[in-house]
Amino acid sequence: MKKRHEQKLVVLSIALFLIFNIPFVLIFNFEGEVYGIPTFYFSIFSAWLLSIVISYIVLNRHYE
């Protein structure tokens, strides 16, 4: 794996660590719904899905 791919994955890991920390998570902890899903759960699972997509893109470029 190239060094820049490793660096992108490390940056993604650090960003996820910061996003899933309590102060940032509590920003989205308020009443309301998005498509019938509470905003808290929607934000957590959206960030999780986005991280999976970004990881897939980085790793897919590595294996080409």
N, C-alpha and C positions, 0 to 999 in steps of 0.2 A: 504494500500500500504506500502510495506517495505521501510525502510529509505534509503536503497541503490538505490532503483528504483527512489525515489524522488530525490536523489542526482544526478543520471545520467540525469534526465530530467532538473534539474537546470543547470548542466554543459552544456547540449545541448543548453539551452536557452541563456546562456552567450556566448557560441561559435557563435551562430547565430547572436546575437547582434553585436559581433565583426566583423563577416564576412560581414554583411550587412551595416556596417559603411562606410562612404565615402572614407577614405584612402584605404581600402582594395578593395572596389568596383572599384575604379579608376585604379587599377592594371590591370584589365581585359578590360578596355575601350580603345581598340586599333583596328585598321583596321584588318580585317580578318574574316573568316567564318569557322564554324565547322558544317559539314553536311548541308551547305546552310544557317545556322543560324548565325547571328553576335555573336562574342565571348562574348560580354557583356551580351546578353540575355541568351546565352547558359550557362554561368557561374552562373548567378543568379538562373535560373530554375534548374540547376543541384544541386546546394547547397540546394535549397528548396526541391527537390525530395529526396535528401540524408537525410535531416532532417526528412522528413515524414517516410522514411524507418526505420531510427534509432528509432524514437518514437514508431513506430509499433512494432519493435522487443522488446523494453523495456517493453511496455505495454502488449504485448502478453505473455511475461514471467511472468508478474504480475498476470494475470488471469488464469494461469495454475495451 
